Structure formats: structure tokens, C-alpha cells
Amino acid sequence: MEFQTIGTPGMFAGFTAFVLAMLALDLGVFHRKAHEVRFKEAITWSVVWISLAMAFNVGVYYWFGKQAALEFATAYVIEKALSVDNIFVFLIIFSYFKVPPAYQHRVLFWGIVGALMMRAVFIFLGAVLLAKFHWIIYIFGGFLVLTGVKMLIKKDEEISPDRNPVYRIFKRIIPSVADYRGSAFTVIENGKRYATPLLLVLVIVEITDLIFAVDSIPAVFAVTRDPFIVFTSNIFAILGLRALFFLLAGVMDKFHRLKIGLALVLVFVGTKMAIMDIYKIPIGVSLGVVAMLIGGSIIISLIWPKAKEVLSVQAMPEVDQLP
């Protein structure tokens, strides 16, 4: 049994060409010079990427109907929500390695280029496996449920990049310089090429995204089995990840309940995948549940902030008491 898709080879090729053109425009025109991405620029690019995704979804609705459009929207929302975990880890990595703000966009840009290629391979393999071995759907579903439960019961742990095996292997086998050399990933000194810390950060970012893809791609396959919709929704969500990073970098700590919402999303989509041969949850219901879980966890985070945040606000002096 071969997998079914609304996408023709020409559509896959055309979409890939569009993505490459946008990436070239991004790096070659708008971010040709390394600079710190400010809030205004981040929110502008976030609006651009979300608008492009919604415009694409309008096209899906026009050409392929309501069902395909709902599947794209749900897959996009799930992938976008799960990418928030990536942002948290990226913040820790950049902070640990003291990556200058001006070079963070460059790392994320090339990290996302690598992520696009890796996810394309993952999606193709996942579609082939689901088409040839239907029982794998139960493994995917069970894996997502277990991952969600683990997120719910597991306490937040401090992440130490220096304990990452990639970090240890890289430092052991790749000749490196100890300090940053502008936005360069490698430099030549005394006729020999060395890696800069920026290359190490890029490698760790790539490996981190690979790990997160193991969760997010099966979650999207729980919504739709169409590789074209899985591919395009994943790519649009990933393309907007850089802008989302700079947009949320300063307020991530305020969304302390978001992890619960993400965990419940994984449990829901895993259950949906595991029971789809018995009962197929309507795609509109799935979109509503995912939006409710994510939106609800954000609202709860804002209504009931962390205890330390409340104390810090209460401890702040009045304006007229400031020196």
C-alpha cells in the first residue's frame, strides 16, 4: 500500500523552491549584516511567516477543500506549539556559551536550514512506514502518550550543555579556538582550519532539533497521513521559529504552565492516533482541543504567575520611594 497525498512532485518542488527563495532573501537581503534582532523586527517577521502560512492554507482550502485545510491548520498549530520547547533549550544553549546577540540569528538560520532537510527525510520515512506497516501507528500513538505523561510528572531539570555527549565528542575530535571570531563558524590560523565556538553551538542546536523532531513529526501524523500537508505545515512552523525565538526570549519564564499544555497535547494526539481505527476524532474537534489546551495553559500562566514572580513584584518599591 502506497501513501496517498494531495501533493504532486511539481507541488513539492515548487514549495521547496519557494522556501529556498525566502531563505535566500532572508539571509542575503534582510540579515546580510550580523545584528541583534530587536522586538519590533521579531514581531514583524512573526507576522510575515504566520501570514504566509495562513495564505498557503487558504490556497489549500481553495484547491483541496475544507478537510485538507483543517488538517493543515491543526498540524501547523501543533508544530508551532511544540517548537516552544525548542526555544527554551535554545535560550539555555545561547546563555551557556555566551553567544553574542548579534550572532544568534545566524546560528538559528543555518540550524533551521539543517532542520528542514532532516525533517523532510523524517517525514518521508514516516509516511512510507505508516503506508507499509499500519501497526506502527499504535507504536507512534503509544510513544506520544508516554512522552506526554513523562512531561507531566517529570520535574524541571537544569540542562547543562557541557554534559551533552555532542559537546564532549566535538571538543575531543575537532580542533577549535576558544573565542568567537565574529560570525564565522571556522577560521584559518597558521595554515590550519579551526572551528569557532559558534560552530559547536550550531551542531548542538541541530542535534537538539533532531531530538525534538522525534516527538513533533509523529504528533502531526496523528492529525493527517498526507505527506504534503505534514511537510508544508512543519516547514512553515520551523521557518517562523527564529522570529518566535526573539519574540518570546524575554518572556518565556512567564509561561511556566505551557509545558503542561504541551504534554496534554501529546497525550491527546497520541490517543487520537492509537484509537483512529476504532473512532476517528473529527479534525475540527482536534483543532479546537489543541487550541484550548495551549491557550488555556498560557492564560493560566499569566493569571497565576510563579511564586517568585509574585514576591519580586510585591518587593518592588513605589515610584516615589526610588532614589
N, C-alpha and C positions, 0 to 999 in steps of 0.2 A: 504493500500500500504506500503510495507516494503522498507527500503532504500537499494540501490544496492552498493556493494563495491567490489573492486578487492582483498581485503584482506580476507584471511581465518582466522578462530580462531587461527590456528597454526602460521600464519604470525604475528598476533597481539601479541601472546605470545612470539614468537621469538624476535620480535623487542623490546618488553618490557624487556626481559631477557638481550638483548644487552645493552640497556640503563642502567639497574641496574648494569651490569658488568663494564661499563665505569665510572659510578658514584663511584663505589667501588674502582676502580683503581685510580680515581682522588683523592678522599679523603684519601684512605688507603695507597697510594704509593707516589704520587707526591705532595700532600699537607698534609701529616701526621703531620708536624710541622707547626704551625702558622707562617706566614711570609708575608712581604709586597710584593705584586705582582708588579714586575717591567715591563717596556715597552717591553723588549725583551721576557720575559716569556708570556706576554699578547698576543703579536703578534704571537708567536709560537702556543699557544693554539687556537687563532682565525683561523690560517691556518689549524690546525688539524680538528677543528669542521666543517669548511666550506668544507674541502676536503672530510670528511666523508659524509656530506650531498650530495655533488656532486657525490661521488662514489655510494651512495644509489640511486641517480636519474638515473645514468647510468644503474643500475640494473632494475629500474622501466621501463626505455626505452626498455631494452632488453626483459623483460618478458611481459610487458603490452602495449608497443607501444609508439608512439610519443605523442599522445594526453595526456596520463596519465603523461608522463614525463614533458610536458609543464605545465600541471596543478600543478604538484609538485613544479616545478621551480618558477612559478608565486606565488603560495601560500607561498613558503619559502621566497621570496623576500619581499612580503607584510608584513609578520610576522616579518621578520628581521628589516625592516624599521620602523614599528610601535613600536618595542621594544626600539628604541632610546628614545622615551618619557619616558619609564621606567627608563632608565639610568639617565636622567635629574633629575627625582624625587628621585632616589636612592642617587645621589650626595647631594641633599639638606638634605635628612634624615641623611646621614652619617656625613655631616658637622654640622648639628644642634645638634646631640647627641655626637659629637666629638668622633666618633668610631675610635680607633687606626687603621692605615692602615693594620697592621698585622692580624687583626681580621675581616676585611671586606670580605675577601674571604669566611670565614666560614659562615657568615651571608647569603651571596649570595648563597652558596652551598645549605644550608638547605632551604633557601627561594625558590630555584628552584625545590628542591625535592617536596615541598608542591605545587608549581605551576603546576608541571607535573600531580599530582593527581587531582587537581581542574580542570585543563583544559581537562583531559580525561573525567571527568564527564560532563563538559560543552559541549564537542564535541558530546558525545553520546546523550545527551538530545536534542541538536540542530538537529542532524541527525534524531532522532525519530520524533520531532515536524515537521520538513520540510517534512518528508515522509507521516505523517498522516494528517497534516493541511497545504496544499500547500499555502494558502493565507498568512501564516506567512512570506513567502518570501518577501511580499510587506512591511510588518512591519519592517523586518530586513533592507531592502533596504532604506526605509524612515528614519530609525534611523541612518544609516551610513551617509546619505546625511546631515541630520540635525546636526550630530556631526561634520562633516567636515566644514559645514558653520559656526558653532559656533566657531571652532578653528580659522577660517579665520578672523572673526570680533571681537573676544574677545582679549583684550589686555593681555599681560603677567602680571600675578599677583604673588605677593610674597606668597610662600607656607610656612605656619607656622605649623610644626608638632604638636606643643603644642595645636593647635586648633582642631586637629584631634580627633573625638569622641572616637576612639580606644585608643588613648593615655590617655584620661581622665578616661575611664572605667577601663583600665589596672591599672593605678596608684591608683584607688579607691579600687579595689577589690583584687589585687594581692600583697601580702607582698613582698617588694622589698628592695634591698640595693641601696645606692646612687652611688656607684662607680663600675667600671669594675673590675672583678676578673679573669684576664687572658682571655682565650677564652671560659670560662664556661658560660652557659646560666642560671644555677641555682647554688646556694651554700647552704651548711648546716651550720648554726650557732646556737649554744646553743640548738641543737637537733631539730631545725626547719628549713625547706627549704624556701629559699628566691630566688626571681628572680633577675637577674642582669640587668642592662640597655641593655645588648646585646640581651636578650630575648624580651624586649619591641621593640627594633629595628627590630628584626626578625618578630614579629607579624605585625608591621606596613608595612614592606616590603611585607608580604603575602597578606595583605588586599589591598595594592596598586596594586599588580599584578592581584588580583581578579577583581578590577575595570577596569584595562586595558583590561582584557580578554573579558569583555562585548563588547568592540569595535572590538578587533582583530579577534575573532573567527567568528562573522557574516561576517567580511570582507573576510575571507578565504572561507566561504561557498558561497560567491558571485562568486568565481573562480571555485570551484568544489563542488559537492554534495557527493563525495566519502569520507566516514568517515576515511578510511585508509590513504588517501592522506592528509586530513585535520590533522589527528592525527600525522602522521610522520613529516610533514613539520613544524607543531607547535613545536613538541618536539625538532627537530634539531635546530630550531631557538632559543628556550629557552635554550638549552644546551650550545649554544655559547654566551649566554647573559653575563655571568661572564667575559669571556675573552674580549668581546666587551666593557664592562664597564671599565675595567682597561686600555684598549687601547685608549678609547675616553675621559676618565675622565679629562685629562688635556687640551683637545681642543674643548670640547663641545660648549663653548661660541662662537667659530669661525663659527659654523654652524647655525647662527641666522635666516636664511631663510628656514631651514629644516622643521620647523613647517608648513610653507605654503605648501611645497611639500607633507607632510603627510596629511594635510587637504584636498588637492586636490585628493590625492589617495583615501581617504574615500568617497569623493563626487563621484569619478569615479566608484568605485566598488559598491557603493550604487545604483547608476543609472543603472549600469550593471545588478544588481540583480533585480531591480524593472521592467526593460523592457525585461527581458530574455524570457518571454512568447511571446513577440512581435517580438523582434530581439535578437538573441544570438550573442554577440560580440565574434569573434574568440579568442581563448585563446592566440595565438601568438600575436595578437594585444594588448590584455590586458597586457601581459608581457612587450611589448615594451612601452606602455603608462606609466605603473608603473615605469619602469626603467628610462624613460625620466623625469618624474616628480621628482623622488628622486634625480637622478643625476644632473638634472638642478638646483634644489634648493641648492645643495651642491656647485656646480660651481659658482652660483650667490653669495652665501655667501662668497666665497673666493675672487671673483673679486671685490665685493662691501662690504667691512667689515663695522662693526658698526662705527658710527661717533667717539665714544670714543676711539676705537681701532686705528683709523687713527690719532687722536690727540695725543695719547700716543706714537705712532711711530714717529710722527713729533717732539715731545718734547724730544726725546731721544738725548743725546749729542753725538757728534762724538767720535770715539775711542780715538783720540789724545787729546780730551778735558777731558777725565776721569782722576781723580786724581791717 
